[in-house]
Amino acid sequence: PLSGSATPVGDRVYVPATTQETGRLHALDAAGGGSVWRHEPTAAEPRTPVFAAPAVTDDAVYVPVTRIDGETARAELQVLAADDGQLRRRSPTLPGEFRARPVVDTDGTAYVATRVGVVAAVDDEVAWQTNLDGEICSTPALDDDTVDVLAGHRLATLDTGNANRPLQPTPLSLR
């Protein structure tokens, strides 16, 4: 079953799917729908769903994988080669599960948000992470040197170079 939005990029469509036990990311040919490759995260945990859509650059696919063991969920970003789906690297885990697509800047740094309010900059390691008050289920927005994140009922603007210098969260009114 599909578990996140399809991501069309060039001649491919990337589709996350999750069964009861494991997640998968399918790279499909956009013209004919045939399978180009499939990635299935491996883990010691009993469940590894892929609940959110990937971010895709010219040469890489950033897959938001959640590792679930009992009541504990940990988020891990897996970076794959776009041409063949081979695993290039995986991030250290973060608290919570991914429900939002990561965003990636031009140097390959991914900005991720987990459902429990953790926002992080991830390259080969976790460059920084911060905790926001509120659940995060929407994709962060990246603009020059800031990343905007909707956490609960607040919009937080964070400095991409240093999460310890977050800008003031802005209350939102949805009326």
N, C-alpha and C positions, 0 to 999 in steps of 0.2 A: 504493500500500500504506500502511496505517496505520503510523505511526511513534511514537506516544505515546498516552497515555490520553485518552479522550474527556472533555470537561469540560461537564457539563450545568449551565446557569444559566438559570433562568426558563423562557422559551419557546424557548430555543435550546440546541443542543449544538455545542460547538466541537471539531473533530476535526483533529489534525495528520496529514499524509500526506507521504511522501517517495518520489520516484522515484529513479532512478540519478543524476540531475543536480540536481534542485531540490526544495525543500519547498513545501508549501502548507498553509494553514489554512482549513478549511471551516467556515462557520457554517451549521448546518442547523436547520430548523424541527423542534422537539422532537416535535410532534404527528404530522406527516406525513412527516418526513425529507427534504423538499425543500430545495434550496439557497437560502439567503438571500443570502449573498455568499461570495466566495473571495478570499483574499489569497495572492499569490505573491511572495515576497521577490525583489528584483532586486539584482544585485551584479555587480561586475567579475570576481569569482572564478568559476571554472568550476562550483562546487557550492555550494548554499545549502540544506542539509537543515534540517528542523524535527524534531528527535529527541525533544523533550519537550512535554508539555501546556502550554497557556497558563494564565495567571492571568487572571481576569475580575472586573471591578468593575461597578458600575451603568452606567458610561458608557465603559469602556475595556477593551481586550483586550491583554494583555502577551504578545507572542509571542517565545519564545526561539529565535533563529535562529543557526545555525552557518555560518560562511563558511569554506570549505575550498579552499585553493589548494595542490595537491601534498601535501606532508606537514604543512603549516601550517594549524591550525584556530584561528579567532578567533570569540568569542561576541559577539553583538549583540542587544540587546533592542529589538524594534520595538513601538511602542504604536499601536494602531488604535482608531478610533471603533467602539464596540460596535454602533451602529445600522446602519452601512453599510460597515464594514471599511476606511475610508480611513486611510491612514498619517498619524498625527499627529506622531510624532517617532521617532528612532532614537538609541540610546545610542552613545557611543564603544565601540570593541571592547575585549574583555578576552581574555586568553590562554585557549586551550582551547575545548572544545565544551560546549554545554549538554546535559545528560542529565537535569536535574531541573527541575521546574516552579518558576517564581519565586513569591515571596509578596509581597503588596502591603499596605502599611498604609493607614490612613484618609486620609493626606494625599497618597497617590499615589506614595510612595517604594517602589520595588521592591527586594527583597533577592534576589540571584541567586548561584548557585554553579556554577562550571565544573568539569568532570571533573578538571582538573589541580590542583584545590585552591584556586582563587581564589574568595573571597567578596567581594561588593561591594554597596553601597547605590547605587541608580541613580534619579535623578529626571530633570531635564533634562540633567544631566551625571553623571559618576561622583563621588558625594559622598565616598566612601572605598572602598578595597579593601584586602584583606589576603590573604596566602598562608598556607594551612594545610598541614601535612604529611599527605598522603594523598589518595587519589582520592575525589571526591564525585559520587555518582550518585543521591542521595535529596534530596527537597525540604526546604529549611530550614524550621524552625518559628519563628514570630514570636510573642512574648509581651511586651506592654507595651514595655519599653525594651531588650529583648535578642532576639537571634536565635540559635537553636541549630542547629548544623550537624554532621552526622556525616561526618568526614573520616578515611578509613582505618578504624582501630579506635579512634578517639577521638571523643568528643563535645565540641565546642568551643562555648562560650557567649560571644557577642560583644555589646558595647555598641552598640546601633543608632545612637547619636549619634557614636561615635568608635571606629573599628576599631583605633586605636592603643592602646586600653585594653581589649584582649581579656581576658576572665576566664580562669582556668586551664582548659586542656583536661582533660577527665575521661577516664581510661582506661575502656573498657567490657569487661565480661566477658560473653560470650554463652553461658556454661555454665549 
